Amino acid sequence: MTGLRGTAAIIGIAELPAERRQSAPPSFTIDQYARLAKLVIEDAGVKASVVNGLSCHGIAESDMFAPATLSEYLGIPLDFGDRVDLGGATAAGMVWRAAAAVELGICDAVLAVVPGSQEIPRSQRRPSRTLGWYGASSNNYGSPQAEFEIPYGNVGQNAPYAQIAQRYAAEHGYNPRALAKVAVDQRTNACAHPGAVFHGKPLTVEDVLNSPVIADPIHLLETVMRVQGGAGVLIANADIARRARHRPVWIKGFGEHIRFKTPTYADDLLCTPIARAAEKAFVMAGLGRDDVDVASIYDCYTITVLMTLEDAGFCGKGQGMAWLTQHDLTFRGDFPLNTAGGQLSYGQAGMAGGMHHVVDGARQIMGRAGAAQVQDCDTAFVTGNGGIMSEQVALVLGGD
């Protein structure tokens, strides 16, 4: 199988502390990009002049020409400019695209940065943009979602993920305590990570199950916490990586699969695109599931973690509930998962939530996770999830 050679590496990381303040004064997204870019480059310990690639999600100030606008604003001439639009899988998608560009020699080092908010200062004399309806993303006339879903209410995130959970329960049974344990173990990890929004606030299974049901069977404490923040990484070639400050985190394998936009059109709610993406990533890396030292799995809901573990091959279909009860998911455990707390307990800074998982995996391999450091961590499995288990990206990262 063709693929990456593993000669591009993450050499710098930056993640802003999660801040639980939805009414914060907005800032321009180009300024957020600039702040994160500076932090990432400084963290890598390289000169800004080595950077000649940029991967972004877009900027609120410009509907078009996002890479060019950022090149101009940051003062960085680009040999590679990319805009990735994969929802929560965007960050992981950025990483493999950047690694491919580096390995092909298109550029030497790529900034992959995701601001935590798209809310920007607005003129008092001009109306704001029209917001999506009930969590819909395509409310323009003529879009399939506007024509066939918004009128009937199958939009947003809570209800569709609850549909997956309900279908799972019908097919395989449902153990709410097993899924609550995901949130509890990740909260333990967050308590060891000072940047997490729930740092110092432990959680019990009873706390999770006693929290309000927001869409049966999903409880409030099984969903992400929205925060302010942002994250980014710097991907560079081997020559630069060897001169950088930290242990290089080589991008050894990836997989990407996109099947649908909304679950209305899913062939099977219980067979998600991560199955194909993960298999590609492991085959490309030449590694197996047993080689993984830490997993950084997209966790917008606890059911997302369960589905990913099963479909990525860590346990059989329908066996995930039992598997979760048999494993310790904390940084001290036998299967460390989301060791900075994940989006459930670190917080989801908008689209930067996906980059949180990339940073978490890279930080562990670099040996920089502080109190939450996993011993002898050489291999990380990272996932990104867009939409309702719609767009999936898997990464296998490794140290020397």
C-alpha positions in Angstrom: 0.0 0.0 0.0 1.3 3.4 -0.9 1.3 6.1 1.7 3.5 8.2 4.0 7.1 7.2 4.6 6.9 8.6 8.2 9.5 11.3 7.5 7.4 14.3 8.4 7.0 15.1 12.1 5.1 17.3 14.5 7.7 19.4 16.2 5.8 22.1 18.0 2.4 22.2 19.7 0.3 24.9 21.4 -3.0 24.7 23.1 -4.7 27.6 24.9 -6.2 26.9 28.3 -9.9 26.2 28.2 -12.0 29.1 29.5 -15.6 28.6 30.3 -16.9 32.0 29.2 -19.3 32.1 26.4 -19.8 35.9 26.6 -16.1 36.7 26.1 -15.3 39.8 24.0 -14.9 38.4 20.5 -11.6 38.8 18.7 -10.7 38.6 15.0 -9.9 35.1 13.9 -6.8 36.3 12.0 -5.5 37.6 15.4 -6.2 34.2 16.9 -4.3 32.5 14.1 -1.4 34.9 14.7 -1.3 34.2 18.4 -1.3 30.5 18.0 1.2 30.5 15.1 3.6 32.4 17.3 3.2 30.0 20.2 3.6 26.9 18.0 6.8 28.2 16.3 8.3 29.3 19.6 7.4 25.9 21.1 9.3 24.1 18.3 12.4 26.2 18.8 12.9 27.0 15.1 13.0 30.2 13.2 9.8 31.4 11.6 11.6 31.6 8.3 11.5 27.8 8.0 7.7 27.8 7.7 6.4 27.9 4.1 3.2 26.0 4.4 -0.1 26.7 6.1 -3.2 24.6 6.6 -6.3 26.3 8.0 -10.0 25.9 8.4 -10.9 29.3 7.2 -11.3 32.7 8.7 -14.5 34.6 9.6 -13.2 37.8 8.1 -13.0 36.4 4.5 -15.2 33.9 2.8 -12.6 33.3 0.2 -8.8 33.3 -0.1 -8.2 32.2 3.5 -4.6 30.9 3.0 -3.6 34.0 1.0 -5.2 36.3 3.6 -3.3 34.6 6.4 -0.1 34.5 4.5 -0.4 38.3 4.1 -1.3 38.9 7.7 1.3 36.6 9.2 4.0 37.7 6.8 4.7 34.1 5.8 5.2 33.4 2.0 3.7 30.0 1.2 4.7 27.2 -1.1 1.7 25.3 0.2 -1.7 26.7 1.3 -4.6 24.5 2.2 -8.1 25.0 3.6 -9.7 21.9 5.2 -13.4 21.5 5.8 -14.2 18.2 7.6 -15.9 19.4 10.7 -14.4 17.8 13.8 -12.1 15.8 11.5 -10.6 18.9 10.1 -7.5 19.0 12.4 -6.5 15.4 11.8 -7.1 16.0 8.1 -4.8 19.0 8.2 -2.0 16.9 9.7 -1.9 14.2 7.1 -2.2 16.7 4.2 0.6 18.7 5.7 2.8 15.6 6.1 2.1 14.6 2.5 3.1 18.1 1.3 6.3 17.9 3.4 7.2 14.4 2.2 6.7 15.4 -1.4 9.1 18.3 -0.9 6.4 20.9 -1.7 7.3 22.8 1.5 9.6 22.4 4.5 7.3 23.2 7.5 3.5 23.6 7.7 1.5 25.5 10.3 -1.7 23.7 11.1 -3.7 26.0 13.4 -7.3 26.1 14.5 -8.7 29.1 16.4 -11.3 28.3 19.1 -14.0 30.7 18.0 -15.4 32.1 14.8 -17.3 34.9 16.7 -15.7 38.2 15.7 -16.4 41.9 16.4 -19.2 43.2 14.2 -20.3 46.6 13.1 -23.3 48.0 14.9 -24.6 49.3 11.6 -24.6 45.9 9.8 -26.6 42.9 10.8 -24.9 39.7 11.8 -24.8 36.6 9.6 -27.9 34.4 9.7 -27.4 31.6 12.2 -28.1 27.9 11.4 -31.5 26.6 12.4 -31.4 24.2 15.4 -27.8 23.2 14.6 -28.2 22.8 10.9 -25.3 23.7 8.8 -26.8 24.1 5.3 -29.9 26.3 5.7 -29.4 27.9 2.2 -32.3 27.4 -0.2 -31.6 24.4 -2.4 -29.3 22.5 -0.1 -30.4 18.9 0.7 -30.5 19.7 4.4 -32.7 22.7 3.9 -35.0 20.8 1.5 -35.3 17.4 3.2 -34.2 17.7 6.8 -34.8 21.1 8.4 -38.5 20.9 7.7 -38.8 17.6 9.5 -36.4 18.3 12.5 -33.6 15.8 12.0 -30.9 18.4 12.6 -28.4 19.3 15.3 -26.2 16.9 17.2 -27.9 15.7 20.3 -30.8 13.8 18.7 -28.8 12.2 15.9 -26.2 10.9 18.3 -29.0 9.6 20.5 -30.4 7.8 17.5 -27.0 6.0 17.2 -27.1 5.1 20.9 -30.7 3.9 20.6 -29.9 1.8 17.6 -26.9 0.3 19.4 -29.1 -0.5 22.4 -31.6 -2.3 20.1 -28.9 -4.4 18.4 -26.4 -5.1 21.2 -27.9 -3.9 24.5 -26.9 -0.8 26.5 -25.0 -0.4 29.8 -25.2 3.2 30.8 -22.7 2.7 33.6 -20.0 1.6 31.1 -20.5 4.7 29.0 -20.5 6.9 32.1 -17.1 5.4 33.0 -15.7 7.0 29.8 -16.6 10.5 31.2 -15.4 9.6 34.7 -12.0 8.3 33.6 -11.4 11.3 31.3 -12.3 13.6 34.2 -9.6 11.9 36.2 -7.2 12.8 33.4 -8.4 16.4 33.3 -7.7 16.7 37.0 -4.1 16.0 36.2 -4.0 18.6 33.4 -4.0 22.3 34.6 -5.3 23.6 31.3 -8.6 21.6 31.5 -11.8 23.5 32.2 -12.7 20.8 34.7 -9.3 20.6 36.4 -9.7 19.8 40.0 -13.3 18.7 39.7 -13.6 14.9 39.9 -16.6 13.0 38.7 -18.4 9.8 39.6 -20.5 7.4 37.6 -23.5 8.4 39.8 -22.8 12.1 38.9 -23.0 11.3 35.2 -26.2 9.1 35.5 -27.9 11.7 37.7 -27.2 14.5 35.3 -30.2 15.5 33.1 -31.0 13.4 30.0 -30.6 15.7 27.0 -31.6 13.1 24.4 -32.4 9.7 25.6 -30.1 7.9 26.5 -27.4 10.6 26.5 -26.9 12.5 29.8 -25.6 16.1 30.1 -22.3 14.9 31.5 -21.8 12.7 28.4 -21.6 15.7 26.1 -18.8 18.2 25.3 -18.3 21.4 27.3 -18.1 24.4 25.0 -15.2 26.7 25.9 -12.9 29.4 24.5 -9.4 28.3 23.4 -7.5 27.2 20.3 -4.8 24.8 19.3 -2.2 24.2 16.6 0.9 22.2 15.6 3.9 22.6 13.3 4.7 19.8 10.9 8.2 19.7 9.4 10.6 17.6 7.4 13.2 15.4 9.0 16.1 17.8 8.7 14.2 20.5 10.6 12.7 18.0 13.0 16.2 16.8 14.1 17.2 20.4 15.0 14.0 21.2 16.8 13.6 21.5 20.6 11.5 18.4 21.3 11.3 14.7 20.4 9.9 14.5 16.9 6.4 13.0 16.5 6.5 11.2 13.2 3.2 10.9 11.2 3.4 7.3 10.3 0.0 6.5 8.9 -3.4 8.0 8.2 -6.8 7.1 6.8 -9.7 9.2 5.8 -13.2 8.2 4.8 -16.3 10.3 4.2 -19.6 8.5 3.7 -22.4 11.0 4.1 -23.2 14.4 5.6 -26.2 13.6 7.9 -27.3 10.3 9.4 -30.5 10.4 7.4 -28.5 9.0 4.5 -26.4 6.5 6.5 -26.4 2.9 5.2 -26.0 1.6 8.7 -25.8 3.8 11.8 -23.6 1.2 13.5 -21.0 1.0 10.8 -19.1 4.2 10.8 -16.4 5.5 8.4 -13.6 5.2 11.1 -13.5 1.5 10.4 -12.0 2.1 6.9 -9.9 5.1 8.0 -8.4 3.3 11.0 -7.5 0.2 9.0 -5.7 2.3 6.3 -3.8 4.1 9.0 -2.5 1.0 10.8 -1.6 -0.8 7.5 0.3 2.3 6.3 2.2 2.6 9.6 2.9 -1.1 9.7 1.6 -1.3 13.3 -1.3 -3.0 15.1 -3.8 -2.1 17.7 -1.6 -3.7 20.4 1.2 -1.3 19.6 -0.8 1.8 20.7 0.4 3.3 23.9 -2.1 6.1 24.1 -5.4 6.8 22.3 -6.7 10.3 21.6 -10.2 9.6 20.3 -12.7 12.3 19.3 -15.3 12.4 22.1 -18.1 14.8 21.4 -20.3 12.2 23.2 -19.5 9.0 25.1 -21.3 7.0 22.4 -18.8 8.4 19.9 -15.9 6.9 21.9 -17.6 3.5 22.1 -18.4 3.4 18.4 -14.8 4.4 17.5 -13.2 1.8 19.7 -15.3 -0.9 18.1 -15.1 0.2 14.5 -11.3 1.0 14.8 -10.7 -2.6 15.8 -9.8 -2.4 19.5 -12.7 -4.7 20.4 -15.4 -6.5 18.4 -18.8 -5.0 17.4 -21.2 -5.2 20.3 -18.4 -5.9 22.8 -17.6 -2.3 23.6 -19.6 -2.0 26.7 -17.9 -5.0 28.3 -14.5 -3.8 27.0 -15.0 -0.4 28.7 -15.7 -1.9 32.1 -12.6 -4.1 31.8 -10.1 -1.4 31.1 -8.7 1.6 33.0 -8.8 4.6 30.6 -6.9 6.9 32.9 -3.3 8.0 32.2 -2.3 5.4 34.8 -4.3 2.6 33.3 -3.9 -0.2 30.8 -5.5 1.8 27.9 -4.8 5.5 28.4 -7.5 7.5 26.6 -7.7 11.2 26.1 -5.1 11.9 28.7 -5.8 15.7 28.9 -9.5 15.1 29.5 -10.7 15.1 26.0 -13.5 17.4 24.9 -15.7 16.1 27.6 -13.5 17.4 30.4 -10.8 19.6 28.8 -13.4 21.4 26.8 -14.4 21.9 23.1 -13.1 25.2 21.8 -15.2 25.1 18.7 -13.4 23.5 15.7 -10.2 23.4 17.7 -11.7 20.5 19.6 -10.4 18.2 17.0 -6.9 19.7 17.3 -7.0 19.0 21.0 -6.7 15.3 20.3 -3.7 15.8 17.9 -2.0 17.9 20.5 -2.7 15.4 23.3 -1.2 12.5 21.4 1.8 14.5 20.3 2.4 15.8 23.8 2.5 12.3 25.2 5.0 11.1 22.6 7.2 14.2 23.3 7.1 13.2 27.0 5.6 16.6 28.0 2.3 15.6 29.6 3.5 16.4 33.2 1.5 14.6 35.9 -0.6 12.8 33.2 2.4 11.4 31.4 2.1 7.8 30.1 5.3 5.9 30.7 7.3 4.7 27.7 4.8 6.4 25.2 6.0 5.8 21.7 2.8 5.3 19.6 -0.5 7.3 19.6 -3.7 6.6 17.8 -5.6 9.8 17.0 -9.1 10.3 15.5 -11.2 13.1 14.1 -14.9 12.9 13.7 -17.0 15.3 11.6 -20.8 15.7 11.6 -22.7 12.7 13.0 -20.0 10.1 12.6 -19.9 11.2 9.0 -16.3 12.3 8.2 -13.6 10.3 9.8 -9.8 10.6 9.9 -7.4 8.4 11.8 -3.7 9.1 12.5 -0.9 6.9 13.8 1.8 8.9 15.4 5.2 7.6 16.6 8.4 8.6 18.3 11.9 7.4 17.3 
